[in-house]
Amino acid sequence: MKSKLVVFSLLVLFTLSCVARSISGLKIAVISDIHIMAPELLQQEGKAFHDYVIHDRKMLKESPALLGACIDKLLAEHPDVVLVTGDLTKDGEKLSHEYVSSKLLRPLKRAGIKVFVIPGNHDVNNPHAAVFRRDTLTRTSTVTSDEFARYYHDYGYGQAIQRDPYSLSYVVQLTDSTYLLAIDACKYEENDFDRNSCVTGGRIKPETMNFIRQQVAYAKHNGYHILTMMHHGLVRHWKWQDKVMKDYLIDDWKKTAEVFVKLGLNIVFTGHFHAQDISVFGKKGKQVYDIETGSTVSYPMPYRLVYFIGKEMEITTGYVEQIPGRSADELEQRAREYAVSGISTVVKDMLPHKIPDEVVQQAGAALSEAYLAHLKGDEQMPSTYFPILKNACKRLRPYSWKYAFVLNKLGRYLFTDLYPADNNLTIHTNYAY
């Protein structure tokens, strides 16, 4: 009888332990690329700021209000954790980091919501940190990697149970069964102040990969699950992305994704491209999902909510719909205009000057429609689009066969959604016993 009682007690303890170590019930919100520009940086609006914005695709003036509206929605949802997957500032200005850490993220912390950040390519050692005064642009102080960690002591770095000495990567404990591995894949050491250049691309240093392996080994040995976040994309989100916009993926992305699959890191939250997209790499049962979240300062101003229920991870999408002084329709229209302007300027800068403006504008308009669809996710090419793209390529071909070919491919690929769904998705995980 005593032996049966001992066995029963052990079974009860085992069951309670399994319940305690389950990730089920965890609720996470993900935001990305908030690109906050402290109001003090725009001292006088004029040509300098206009020239900067015209080559960009971000609503920088509205960035604090947009994040504020997003935070209001998150406070109403009250997740357990908020992840911010990089590019916290316009260009790494100290003033912007102070504004984010001391003011904008505070309401979440006061509400008892854990917030964890990771740097993006704009955030550290950035020569583009500047103050705008009418026609002049003047450099202002940016942050070092050590200063970044100090600014965000309350948002990951002060709670880290392990820090990578070779990067701003760290590990925190989310629950009694789950770690968050925050990976810094930025190349801010390569930024050049003399040349005024800021490196967009990313990579995981060999030393940081060793850190990742060590943390995974420890977690597995002690029965912990690991969720991962970083700024740059781990997995290609559309065909040709690694050919024409490879800086939005980490270097050697396929090899790195294979390593992640072998390590069992099958959920990675990313940002950087400002698009709502989910891509998967690997074979069934041995896969990694790259869950990319769009930007709060770019169309369609999304955020994600992630619920762990049993062995299912349910992902839903919400949107910032309005801010003070702008209705929902006005805000959406402005966001679309910024996106179209940004991609049209890229096309204009890329094409040879000999091409007539009308042809350039037509090419920009065709690519912009596909780009907007990709930003929103769950792309479905309408029957009306192919004739528009075909005609734009036909007009462009006499001046440049090469660019007509590229335009045709980009228009098709950006409008072709790779598996799986992007905004609302349920993923079967191994995150519950």
LINFENBEL-V266005 format. One line per field, one symbol per residue. burial: # if it has 9 or more other ideal C-beta (glycine too) atoms within 8 Angstrom, else .. A space follows every 50 residues. Layout:
burial->???
This chain:
burial->.................#..####.#############..##...#.### .##..#####.##########.###.#.#.#################### #..##..##...#.####################..#..#.##.#.###. ##..###..#...#..########..############..#......##. ####..###.###.##.###...###############.##....#.### ..#..######.#.##################....############## ########...#######.#.##..#...###.###.########.##.. #...#...#####################.#...#..######.###.## ..################...##.#.#.#.##.
